Amino acid sequence: MMTIPPSGLMKGGVARKRNWFRSLLERVFVDKSKRFDVVRPLMYLFQRIGLQEKLQQLSIVKGTRLGLLLSKLPLIHFPLHRWQETYPAIGRECGEVALFLGCVARLVDIETNISTIYVLNNLGYTVHVPNSQTCCGALYQHSGRIAEAADLIQRNKKAFSGLNIKAIISTASGCGAHLTEFYSQYQAENFSAPIVDINKFLVEQDWSEVKITALPKKVVVHDPCSMRNVLRASSYPYRLLAHIPGIEIMELAGNNFCCGAAGTYFLDQPEIAESLLSDKMAALDRAEANYLVTSNIGCLLHFTSGLRDQEKKLEALHPVTLLARQIGIQ
């Protein structure tokens, strides 16, 4: 899932505020995240025939949370993708890992998870994607519903048990932060393998046999709050991207401030969220980059909507997606 709002943004009971979007996710999807695979082609059709755009233009939708949510939805890619249980290593074999798909990413950011599998396979890792995995539980945790969050943790532990793996890979820093933080807070029993952010895991691998095409472009890196403040892993995306020949990497100015996405905060407090995003858009203008990379799905959606609203050609994506393209993913 996405990240919890920074503590400074939760005054006045904002963190406890429930909204219809969160309730919908909880009732329909959180406990059964496989449903996202069913919804994805329907959303793709919804966009392709222009219904999303028409709905946004209705007067009864403009200015509402529904309108705001629709404005954040990116174009759906890979609508009919179905997950395999196992993706074998390519060439040399270095071991086995498992991939945590997440919820929102499973719906609207399939490319990141596909890219992760592709890169890991090329490094010699077999990747397992357990079909019974579910939401990480962050949505419940953020609203104070600890029992429900703990139940999802237990279901995921069971889903990933019995695998001979080195790590459980997380591509969304919000999911990774929740899964690792839960244990320190509630002394829960750990998973059978460590939860590791994809950037960190890849940085620690041997890249000597992987061919990477040069990319003589400027890439600006955004540090998600969960990546910086919880996982303490914000240096890894920079080190990972440095494997791409010819690339120019720079930090997004103001990285120590939240982008405004913060889980469902952009729906609870849209004015503040958009103000924070506006600062990021100004920083991107000054950077004059070709790509923006971020390792959190909520931040990625927030940035993408801002870029679309301002008609900027700069592309926002996950670091591993950019790397996979240079390795040769089709």
TIBAKOL-977538 format. One record per residue (C-alpha): x, y, z. Coordinates in steps of 0.1 Angstrom, whole numbers, padded with zeros to 4 digits, always signed. Layout:
TIBAKOL-977538
XYZ;...
END
This chain:
TIBAKOL-977538
+0000+0000+0000;+0010+0037+0002;+0027+0055+0030;+0013+0069+0063;+0011+0107+0064;+0040+0124+0082;+0031+0131+0119;+0031+0169+0112;+0003+0164+0087;-0020+0144+0110;-0031+0171+0135;-0068+0177+0141;-0077+0141+0138;-0069+0138+0101;-0053+0104+0105;-0084+0090+0121;-0108+0104+0094;-0124+0078+0073;-0135+0084+0037;-0156+0065+0012;-0125+0055-0008;-0108+0039+0021;-0140+0021+0030;-0144+0008-0005;-0109-0005-0006;-0113-0022+0028;-0147-0039+0020;-0140-0049-0016;-0103-0053-0022;-0081-0052+0009;-0089-0088+0020;-0091-0101-0015;-0064-0082-0035;-0067-0107-0063;-0098-0089-0073;-0076-0061-0086;-0066-0085-0115;-0103-0086-0124;-0109-0049-0121;-0078-0039-0142;-0093-0049-0176;-0126-0032-0167;-0107+0000-0158;-0087-0002-0190;-0120-0004-0210;-0134+0024-0189;-0105+0046-0200;-0103+0035-0236;-0139+0043-0244;-0135+0077-0228;-0158+0072-0198;-0132+0083-0172;-0128+0117-0190;-0165+0122-0195;-0172+0114-0158;-0146+0139-0147;-0163+0166-0167;-0197+0162-0150;-0207+0190-0127;-0218+0167-0100;-0183+0151-0100;-0161+0181-0103;-0147+0192-0070;-0157+0160-0052;-0134+0132-0039;-0145+0110-0068;-0133+0137-0092;-0101+0140-0074;-0096+0102-0073;-0103+0100-0111;-0077+0127-0117;-0051+0106-0100;-0057+0074-0120;-0030+0067-0145;-0036+0050-0178;-0039+0013-0173;-0013-0009-0191;-0011-0047-0193;-0048-0051-0186;-0049-0088-0192;-0017-0097-0173;-0020-0128-0152;+0007-0137-0126;+0026-0170-0127;+0035-0188-0095;+0072-0190-0106;+0094-0171-0130;+0127-0191-0137;+0161-0175-0136;+0178-0167-0169;+0212-0182-0174;+0233-0186-0142;+0213-0194-0111;+0220-0173-0080;+0191-0183-0058;+0154-0178-0053;+0133-0148-0040;+0096-0140-0038;+0078-0108-0049;+0052-0090-0028;+0028-0075-0054;+0010-0049-0031;-0025-0037-0038;-0026-0004-0056;+0005-0013-0077;-0013-0046-0086;-0040-0025-0102;-0023+0005-0117;+0015-0001-0118;+0019-0036-0133;+0050-0024-0152;+0070-0020-0120;+0063-0055-0108;+0070-0070-0143;+0102-0050-0145;+0113-0063-0111;+0108-0099-0122;+0127-0093-0155;+0157-0077-0138;+0158-0104-0111;+0156-0132-0137;+0185-0116-0156;+0206-0115-0125;+0200-0153-0120;+0171-0153-0096;+0140-0174-0098;+0111-0153-0086;+0081-0167-0068;+0047-0148-0068;+0024-0166-0043;-0011-0165-0055;-0025-0164-0020;-0007-0132-0009;-0029-0102+0000;-0027-0066+0011;+0001-0057+0035;-0024-0043+0059;-0011-0007+0060;-0046+0007+0052;-0060-0009+0084;-0029+0000+0104;-0031+0037+0095;-0067+0039+0107;-0058+0022+0140;-0074-0012+0132;-0045-0033+0145;-0064-0066+0147;-0073-0065+0110;-0038-0054+0100;-0023-0083+0121;-0047-0108+0104;-0034-0097+0069;+0002-0101+0082;-0005-0136+0093;-0022-0145+0059;+0008-0131+0041;+0032-0150+0063;+0014-0182+0054;+0014-0173+0017;+0052-0169+0016;+0060-0198+0039;+0075-0231+0026;+0096-0213-0001;+0133-0217-0003;+0140-0180-0007;+0166-0155+0002;+0142-0125+0005;+0107-0113+0000;+0111-0083-0024;+0089-0052-0020;+0088-0026-0048;+0066-0001-0029;+0084+0015-0001;+0051+0020+0018;+0044-0017+0018;+0080-0025+0028;+0079+0001+0056;+0047-0013+0070;+0058-0050+0068;+0091-0043+0086;+0077-0017+0111;+0049-0040+0122;+0073-0064+0139;+0092-0037+0159;+0059-0022+0172;+0040-0053+0180;+0067-0079+0185;+0052-0101+0158;+0069-0132+0145;+0089-0125+0114;+0083-0138+0079;+0103-0169+0068;+0127-0145+0049;+0136-0109+0053;+0115-0082+0036;+0139-0062+0014;+0133-0032-0008;+0140-0039-0045;+0165-0010-0048;+0186-0023-0018;+0185-0059-0030;+0196-0051-0065;+0225-0028-0054;+0240-0057-0035;+0241-0081-0065;+0268-0089-0090;+0261-0069-0123;+0293-0080-0141;+0274-0103-0166;+0244-0080-0173;+0245-0058-0204;+0229-0024-0199;+0223+0001-0227;+0235+0036-0222;+0210+0064-0214;+0225+0099-0219;+0196+0115-0201;+0190+0135-0169;+0171+0116-0142;+0159+0133-0111;+0153+0111-0080;+0125+0116-0055;+0129+0102-0020;+0096+0089-0006;+0090+0096+0031;+0088+0059+0039;+0120+0052+0020;+0139+0080+0039;+0124+0079+0074;+0114+0043+0079;+0134+0020+0057;+0165+0044+0059;+0172+0033+0023;+0170+0065+0003;+0206+0061-0011;+0199+0029-0029;+0179+0042-0059;+0208+0065-0068;+0234+0037-0065;+0211+0013-0086;+0207+0038-0114;+0244+0044-0115;+0247+0011-0133;+0232+0027-0164;+0260+0041-0186;+0258+0077-0195;+0230+0086-0171;+0230+0119-0152;+0214+0114-0118;+0203+0143-0095;+0183+0146-0063;+0150+0164-0065;+0152+0196-0045;+0131+0196-0013;+0134+0158-0009;+0131+0162+0028;+0095+0174+0025;+0065+0152+0017;+0050+0153-0018;+0015+0153-0004;+0003+0118-0014;+0008+0102+0020;-0015+0073+0016;-0051+0086+0012;-0042+0120+0026;-0045+0135-0008;-0082+0127-0005;-0086+0137+0031;-0068+0170+0028;-0066+0178-0009;-0057+0215-0006;-0026+0208+0015;-0017+0178-0007;-0019+0199-0038;+0001+0227-0023;+0029+0202-0015;+0027+0188-0050;+0029+0223-0064;+0063+0227-0047;+0075+0195-0063;+0063+0205-0097;+0083+0238-0094;+0114+0218-0083;+0110+0196-0114;+0108+0227-0136;+0141+0239-0123;+0157+0204-0127;+0150+0202-0165;+0152+0164-0163;+0140+0138-0187;+0127+0113-0161;+0115+0114-0125;+0119+0082-0105;+0103+0074-0072;+0100+0041-0052;+0065+0046-0038;+0033+0039-0057;+0013+0067-0039;+0040+0093-0047;+0042+0080-0083;+0004+0085-0088;+0005+0119-0072;+0034+0130-0094;+0019+0116-0125;-0013+0135-0120;+0006+0167-0115;+0027+0162-0146;-0005+0154-0166;-0023+0185-0154;+0006+0207-0164;+0011+0189-0197;+0047+0181-0189;+0065+0156-0211;+0087+0143-0183;+0079+0107-0174;+0075+0095-0139;+0084+0058-0131;+0100+0034-0106;+0138+0031-0108;+0136-0006-0115;+0114+0001-0145;+0139+0025-0160;+0167-0001-0154;+0147-0029-0170;+0142-0009-0201;+0179-0004-0205;+0185-0041-0200;+0161-0049-0228;+0126-0056-0215;+0100-0055-0243;
END
